Amino acid sequence: MAGDHQVNITLPTIESEDRDCVVYNARTGAVYSPPGPKELESLNNASVSSGSQSNLCNGSSIKTNTLRKVPNGSSSKKPNITLNHLSKRPPVDIQFIDLKYSVSEGRRRGYKTILKGVNGKFKSGELTGIMGPSGAGKSTLMNILAGYKTSNLEGSILINGKERNQRRFRKMSCYIMQDDCLSPHLTVLEAMTVSANLKIGKMVPNSEKKAIINEVMEILGLQDCLNTASVCLSGGQRKRLSIALELVNNPPVMFFDEPTSGLDSSSCFQCLCLLKSLARGGRTIICTIHQPSARLFEMFDNLYMLAEGQCIYRGPVMNLVPFLSNMGLNCPSYHNPADYVMEVACGEHGDYVQKLVVAVNAGRCNTVLSKALEATGQKIISNDIAKETTQLKPNGECLALHPTGPPPNNGALAPPTCTTSLLDSSENLTQDKAGFPTSGFHQFLVLFMRSVCIIFRDKTLTRLRLVAHFIIGILIGAIFYGIGNDAAKVMSNAGCLFFTVMFMMFTAMMPTILTFPLEMSVFVREHLNYWYSLKAYYFAKTLADVPFQIILTTCYIVGVYFITDQPLDPTRFFMFLLIAVLTALVSQSFGLLVGAGFNIESGVFLGPISTIPMVLFSGFFAKLEDIPFYFQWLPYISYVKYSFEGTMVAIYGLNRSKLECKQDYCHFKYPTTFLNEMSFKGDMLTYFIDITVLSGLFVFLRVVAYFVLRIKLMQNR
């Protein structure tokens, strides 16, 4: 061929969600590509001041150079995918005025002010980053805006210009925490199914829910790990799964606490590219971030900078360096603006905090932006709901997640862009019409099935308990073999029965102490993101383990009862089994109460310690008549006393015939004599009283545990 012919090839890359332009020279065979992300980091202060935001996701034009293109493999992911099945939601602008927040330092120390009258506005269709040194109040501001903090708060928070309805706002927003609180025993597909069943109303058919799940997982790159447990996912996959779980109902407001924490540079870029795409779909994306690189920093639309509980900058990222320069703070050309403004906030360049606060409150951020853009002859980007970038690559865009489907095509052949779709605004943002998306009973069913699935897969909670019951049952049977009908070994048999009560108590109590502390982070995230109510979660979680506890207790009692040669009377057997089951359930309820009120360390210590007085006043170690009069009321509040007494009535009461005596003299040949020695009555009325008290304690402790959990949840806010 004569002359140089060039062919432009557009290839999707894996590192970014957009398409990259590659130039191929047909004569020389050379391949040229645009600069990579590392080369783009050189575009710092000069490019920012001139209004260019050079990153791979905002569509700015890039000149080609002679860098060798390294093939990275083909990607099956579509370069531009739209979410067609998500429900339409209204756009949301968040404005806060004179926001003040303080925390108590103790009774005598008073209160410490964290936020000192900050103001700002976060608009839909924009990715906003909140930065600041440690202790500046960025996480506090995030928690307040998300509705997680409501006490000791002053100021106004407006949603689209109207006072925020806390309950309504929680339905339209989601908060994705830094730690990626996920259920470790569920697979990706199972977690997404649970989320869809709870966050999408019953009016949506299951086929539509499956389409939503598949669409969200495809667009977030989770198709390859559908059947992978959450605990086996990488950091980037866990972060994307956390986003996918909340995206099924298309929330217009999304909060992210340190979304890049614990991720490598490539995963950080992918995560922020995803957040920017979510924002370009019309959502209000707000996240805290700690000292991003220049490459990541330029991907943000707006920056809200905090220092000492006050705002020292709010506005577009491209205006940061000109604003600081106007205030006498000149960022070096080789310096990352994010690092430089962090140094300014920490006071490394002098005491400029108060000066910057005054300038921000006077509105000088917008003034500097207008002058800078007028000097370069560029047009100011409007912050309207329908917003698009002024410079777009002709052959590629970043991932577009449109809440209302793909943008309209006016007949032109131009490729789709990262344009914000105008959302459906028919949904009322201020009126609190309904509660959760699904009914309480439906929430209970979904959560109950999830809890049962987790119990089956939890080796510690299920398999070890089963092994413990089996091994201890064999041990007790071997030690106390055939003594149940021997009059000479009545005290040893009583010890066997008392140990059975103790074993039922501790094996049921100790695992449930860890139930709420281990899952508190997952529960708080899902509950405050308005997945389900506290009642549905509590009843599902507490009732899911009841069948397992009954089965384990029954297996243990059946083995021990017959090996130790207890009376072969069906009535006595079922009376003994009922007492053992009720003891396990009451102990389980007590463990739930301790776990709901304390953390793991305190609960594991206080649980066994608090049962010592109950065991001491059970009537086995000391007869009730021998207890001092000022302590004689304590046995009546010990549920172990009622369990042991009911066991004695079931085995030795109800006018049981005399026992076998293989020695010359057996003092307890008649069971009534032994019951009198232990200060127990052997009639059916006593047994019914024991059953009634244990049943009442079971219900009472469950109710108290619910309110303790509710109070603890409110205290965190």
Buried (B, 14 or more C-beta within 10 A) or exposed (E): EEEEEEEEEBBBBEBBBBBBBBBBEEEEEEBBBBBBBEBBBEBBBEBBBBBBBBBBBBBBEBEBEEEEBEEEEEBEBEBBBBBEBBBBBBBBBBBBEEBBBBEEEEEEEEEEBBBBBBBBBBBBBBBBBBBBBEEBBBBBBBBBBBBBBEEEBEBEBBBBEEEBBEEBBBBBBBBBBBEBBBBBBBBBBBBBBBBBBBBBEEEBEEEBBBBBBBBBBBBBBBBEBBEBBBEEBEBBBBBBBBBBBBBBBBBBBBBBBBBBBBBEEEBBBBBBBBBBBBBBBBBBBBBBBBEBBBBBBBBBBBBBBBBBBBBBBBBBBBBBBBBBBBBEBBBEEEBBBBBBBBBBBBEEBEEBBEBBBEBBBEEBBBBBBEEBBEEEEBEBBEBEBBBBBEEBBEBBBBBBBBBBEBBEEEEEEEBBBBBBBBBBEEBEBEEEEEEBBBEBEBBBBBBBBBBBBBBEBBEEBBEEBBEBBBEBBEEBBEEBEEBBBBBBBBBBBBBBBBBBBBBBBBBBBBBBBBBBBEBBBBBBBBBBBBBBBEEBBBBBBBBBBBEBBBEBBBBBBEBBBEBBBBBEBEEBBEBBBBBBBBBBBBBBBBBBBBBBBBEBEBBBEBBBEEBEBBBBBBBBEBEBEEBEEEEEEBBEEBBBBBBBBBBBBBBBBBEBEEBEBEEEEBEBBBBBBBBEBBBBBBEEEBBEBBBEBBBEBBEEBBEBBBEBBBEBBEEEE
